[in-house]
Amino acid sequence: MSERGILFSAPMVRALLAGTKTQTRRAVKEREGSVHADSPRPYGRPGDRLWVRETFFAYGRWEKRYNEKKQRDEWRFVDMTLERSHSYLYAADNPDVPVEKGRSATPGWHTRPALFMPRAASRILLKVVSVRVERLQAISDHDAIAEGIERDAGNTTESFSCPVDSYRSLWEQINGIGSWNANPLIWVVEFRRMEA
């Protein structure tokens, strides 16, 4: 069993927390080569775990350090959240946390991109149920709903007007106009939420 991080946007984090998102689709990258059963799987295999990386707030300060490899000073964030007995906060829950602007040596709350989330800050753990490769447009209505698409707010029965069209809109928001029509090969990762 392996464990790796996976990035999710704030709306998708809310869907994970609500239990409405049990699948994710990610484009197969060229460097991943052929996608036969024995090829590398960047999102794991059944039984593996994925810890969710999301935009978060950390308590800390900025400092300059010399980078030997680049031969120059660089700004580095010093995370002091846990040592100051604070808890991490999350943009999906708290979009209005008062944060320090810019890089300051004075400790305070700072917005941190999901890419820089340490494992200790992750609050959502997923167990991979299955991984497969298919064309993007092969998505079914059932799978589109499992992607955590938003429900039609105007319908009191909480049905979806057209799940695949709703997912297409989401895909193009993330990947750009025309990305749906390209119909790329994608990884389909099914998972269930575990207690972190």
Buried (B, 14 or more C-beta within 10 A) or exposed (E): EEEBBBBBBBBBBBBBBEEBBBBBBBBBEEEBEEBEEEEEBBBBEEEBBBBBBBBBBBBBBBEEEEEEEEEEEEEEBEBBBBEEEBEBBBBBBEEEBEEBEEEEEEBBBBBBEBEEBBEEBBBBBBBBEEBEBBEBBEBEBEBBBBBBBEBBEEEEEEEBEEBBBBBBEBBBEEBEEEBBEEEBEBBBBBBEBEEE
